[in-house]
Amino acid sequence: MPRILVIDDQNHVRTAIVLALQAKGFDVVGAESGQLGLTKFEQSKFDLVIADLFMPGIDGVTLIKSLRESNPKFPVIAMSGVFLGTSGRTALDHLPNMSDLADVVRLQKPFRPNELLEAVAAALGTQTSPADATPVSHPQTA
């Protein structure tokens, strides 16, 4: 089963993701900051990183670029629930415009467990979600 690193500064969000993925059999490690996430990533092997875009210190975009320095196609899911102004758009909507982040799977907060599993399957390139073998629908694109 893939090993996943979840990086989010909000404890309740990070814990919910970790528990949901562990319930499906994934090996999951949590980190409460971008800096701690980078440290854990350097100290161990992971198959996927799920990272919030807005965190104090090292933000999600900087984090993802750092993670991908040695492996430009490393699977990443970027999460955000922060809307930018009154546009109704989030930072996730701008990722496809960044050439080095265009392939990042996007997950809009709040999300349901099945949406999380679909995003994990999409990021890992699998056709079904791990435990229940349901078809994958790829996360929305803007």
LUMTI-254031 format. One record per residue (C-alpha): x, y, z; residue in one letter. Coordinates in pm, 1 decimal, always signed. Each point is the difference from the previous one (the first is absolute). Layout:
// LUMTI-254031
rec x->X, y->Y, z->Z, pake->a;
...
//
This chain:
// LUMTI-254031
rec x->+0.0, y->+0.0, z->+0.0, pake->m;
rec x->+134.8, y->+347.2, z->-84.9, pake->p;
rec x->+160.2, y->+216.9, z->+267.3, pake->r;
rec x->-150.5, y->+349.1, z->+21.6, pake->i;
rec x->+125.0, y->+317.7, z->+168.8, pake->l;
rec x->-277.6, y->+243.2, z->+102.5, pake->v;
rec x->+112.4, y->+358.1, z->+67.2, pake->i;
rec x->-254.2, y->+243.0, z->+143.6, pake->d;
rec x->+34.5, y->+254.6, z->+281.3, pake->d;
rec x->-359.4, y->-55.8, z->+113.8, pake->q;
rec x->+6.3, y->-293.6, z->+240.6, pake->n;
rec x->-364.4, y->-101.1, z->-52.5, pake->h;
rec x->+38.1, y->-8.0, z->-379.4, pake->v;
rec x->+329.6, y->-190.1, z->+11.9, pake->r;
rec x->-135.1, y->-251.4, z->+251.7, pake->t;
rec x->-319.1, y->-59.7, z->-199.0, pake->a;
rec x->+199.9, y->-68.4, z->-317.1, pake->i;
rec x->+245.0, y->-228.6, z->+178.7, pake->v;
rec x->-280.9, y->-200.6, z->+162.1, pake->l;
rec x->-203.4, y->-25.6, z->-322.4, pake->a;
rec x->+299.6, y->-130.4, z->-194.1, pake->l;
rec x->+112.8, y->-236.4, z->+277.3, pake->q;
rec x->-352.7, y->-145.3, z->+6.5, pake->a;
rec x->+52.5, y->-92.6, z->-366.8, pake->k;
rec x->+330.7, y->-170.6, z->+77.6, pake->g;
rec x->+247.1, y->+271.3, z->-98.3, pake->f;
rec x->+321.3, y->+59.8, z->+196.7, pake->d;
rec x->-39.4, y->+368.7, z->+91.5, pake->v;
rec x->+226.6, y->+250.6, z->+173.1, pake->v;
rec x->-111.5, y->+349.0, z->+101.4, pake->g;
rec x->+195.6, y->+324.2, z->+26.2, pake->a;
rec x->-131.6, y->+326.5, z->+140.8, pake->e;
rec x->+220.6, y->+237.3, z->-200.3, pake->s;
rec x->+172.2, y->+30.2, z->-332.6, pake->g;
rec x->+340.8, y->-11.1, z->+166.2, pake->q;
rec x->-80.9, y->-316.6, z->+196.9, pake->l;
rec x->-149.8, y->-151.3, z->-314.4, pake->g;
rec x->+321.1, y->+62.2, z->-194.3, pake->l;
rec x->+202.6, y->-153.3, z->+281.0, pake->t;
rec x->-217.5, y->-312.5, z->+11.6, pake->k;
rec x->+10.3, y->-24.9, z->-379.6, pake->f;
rec x->+381.0, y->+9.6, z->+3.0, pake->e;
rec x->+23.8, y->-258.9, z->+280.2, pake->q;
rec x->-234.0, y->-261.3, z->-144.0, pake->s;
rec x->-148.9, y->-132.5, z->-323.4, pake->k;
rec x->-350.0, y->+107.0, z->-104.5, pake->f;
rec x->-212.3, y->-78.4, z->-304.3, pake->d;
rec x->-223.8, y->+307.0, z->+23.8, pake->l;
rec x->-15.9, y->+334.9, z->+179.4, pake->v;
rec x->-325.3, y->+176.8, z->+86.5, pake->i;
rec x->+67.5, y->+364.0, z->+89.5, pake->a;
rec x->-201.9, y->+304.6, z->+94.4, pake->d;
rec x->+88.7, y->+308.8, z->-204.4, pake->l;
rec x->-38.8, y->+255.1, z->+278.1, pake->f;
rec x->+220.6, y->-64.8, z->+302.0, pake->m;
rec x->+220.2, y->+227.4, z->+208.8, pake->p;
rec x->+370.4, y->-18.3, z->-75.9, pake->g;
rec x->+46.9, y->-212.3, z->-310.8, pake->i;
rec x->-317.6, y->+27.1, z->-209.1, pake->d;
rec x->-134.0, y->-284.9, z->-212.4, pake->g;
rec x->+129.9, y->+122.9, z->-336.4, pake->v;
rec x->+353.5, y->+43.8, z->+136.0, pake->t;
rec x->-28.0, y->-338.0, z->+172.1, pake->l;
rec x->-111.7, y->-180.6, z->-316.3, pake->i;
rec x->+277.4, y->+158.9, z->-205.9, pake->k;
rec x->+254.8, y->-108.6, z->+264.0, pake->s;
rec x->-135.4, y->-355.5, z->+7.2, pake->l;
rec x->+23.9, y->-22.1, z->-376.8, pake->r;
rec x->+357.9, y->+127.1, z->-34.0, pake->e;
rec x->+139.2, y->-352.8, z->-26.4, pake->s;
rec x->-310.8, y->-158.5, z->-158.0, pake->n;
rec x->-200.0, y->+248.6, z->-212.9, pake->p;
rec x->-291.8, y->-241.4, z->-50.2, pake->k;
rec x->-38.5, y->-106.5, z->+365.7, pake->f;
rec x->-375.0, y->-45.5, z->+71.7, pake->p;
rec x->-151.9, y->+284.1, z->+200.9, pake->v;
rec x->-349.8, y->+98.7, z->+105.1, pake->i;
rec x->-38.8, y->+370.4, z->+80.4, pake->a;
rec x->-286.6, y->+103.7, z->+228.3, pake->m;
rec x->-155.6, y->+336.1, z->+71.7, pake->s;
rec x->-321.6, y->+147.1, z->+125.8, pake->g;
rec x->+112.6, y->+361.5, z->-19.1, pake->v;
rec x->-187.7, y->+214.3, z->-251.4, pake->f;
rec x->+186.4, y->+284.0, z->-168.5, pake->l;
rec x->-194.9, y->+321.4, z->+34.1, pake->g;
rec x->-353.3, y->+0.4, z->-133.5, pake->t;
rec x->+85.0, y->-194.5, z->-316.0, pake->s;
rec x->-124.9, y->-332.3, z->+135.1, pake->g;
rec x->+335.1, y->-150.0, z->-101.5, pake->r;
rec x->+261.2, y->-159.5, z->+221.0, pake->t;
rec x->+375.7, y->-32.0, z->-30.8, pake->a;
rec x->-66.8, y->-347.6, z->-138.6, pake->l;
rec x->-142.2, y->+163.0, z->-312.0, pake->d;
rec x->+339.0, y->+158.3, z->-72.4, pake->h;
rec x->+212.2, y->-318.0, z->+24.6, pake->l;
rec x->-59.7, y->-106.9, z->-363.3, pake->p;
rec x->+148.9, y->+333.9, z->-109.3, pake->n;
rec x->+330.0, y->-85.3, z->+171.3, pake->m;
rec x->+190.9, y->-224.4, z->-239.5, pake->s;
rec x->+177.6, y->-193.5, z->+274.4, pake->d;
rec x->-324.3, y->-54.4, z->+196.2, pake->l;
rec x->-250.4, y->-58.6, z->-281.1, pake->a;
rec x->-17.4, y->-374.7, z->+72.2, pake->d;
rec x->-72.1, y->+35.4, z->+372.6, pake->v;
rec x->-332.4, y->-157.2, z->+98.7, pake->v;
rec x->-224.1, y->+261.9, z->+160.5, pake->r;
rec x->-235.3, y->-59.2, z->+292.5, pake->l;
rec x->-238.8, y->+274.6, z->+108.8, pake->q;
rec x->-72.1, y->+22.2, z->+374.7, pake->k;
rec x->-234.0, y->-101.7, z->+145.4, pake->p;
rec x->-12.4, y->-340.7, z->-165.0, pake->f;
rec x->-158.4, y->-336.4, z->+70.2, pake->r;
rec x->+197.2, y->-319.1, z->+65.1, pake->p;
rec x->-92.4, y->-140.2, z->-343.2, pake->n;
rec x->+136.6, y->+316.7, z->-166.1, pake->e;
rec x->+323.9, y->-44.6, z->+194.6, pake->l;
rec x->+28.3, y->-361.8, z->-115.8, pake->l;
rec x->-72.2, y->+100.4, z->-361.5, pake->e;
rec x->+273.9, y->+265.1, z->+18.0, pake->a;
rec x->+244.0, y->-255.5, z->+145.4, pake->v;
rec x->-83.3, y->-245.7, z->-278.0, pake->a;
rec x->+42.9, y->+273.2, z->-264.0, pake->a;
rec x->+333.6, y->+114.8, z->+145.1, pake->a;
rec x->+133.8, y->-354.8, z->+21.8, pake->l;
rec x->-128.3, y->-83.6, z->-346.8, pake->g;
rec x->-219.5, y->-286.5, z->+114.8, pake->t;
rec x->-334.0, y->-75.8, z->-159.2, pake->q;
rec x->-187.7, y->-82.4, z->+318.8, pake->t;
rec x->-0.6, y->+123.8, z->+354.7, pake->s;
rec x->+189.2, y->-242.0, z->+224.6, pake->p;
rec x->-252.4, y->-176.4, z->+218.8, pake->a;
rec x->-330.6, y->+18.4, z->-179.0, pake->d;
rec x->+85.4, y->-29.3, z->-371.3, pake->a;
rec x->-230.7, y->+281.3, z->-113.5, pake->t;
rec x->+70.2, y->+188.7, z->-323.1, pake->p;
rec x->+219.6, y->+307.7, z->+33.6, pake->v;
rec x->-125.6, y->+336.0, z->-112.2, pake->s;
rec x->+282.7, y->+245.5, z->-28.9, pake->h;
rec x->-12.0, y->+316.6, z->+214.2, pake->p;
rec x->-164.1, y->+298.1, z->-159.2, pake->q;
rec x->+197.4, y->+217.3, z->-233.7, pake->t;
rec x->-59.9, y->+370.0, z->-34.5, pake->a;
//
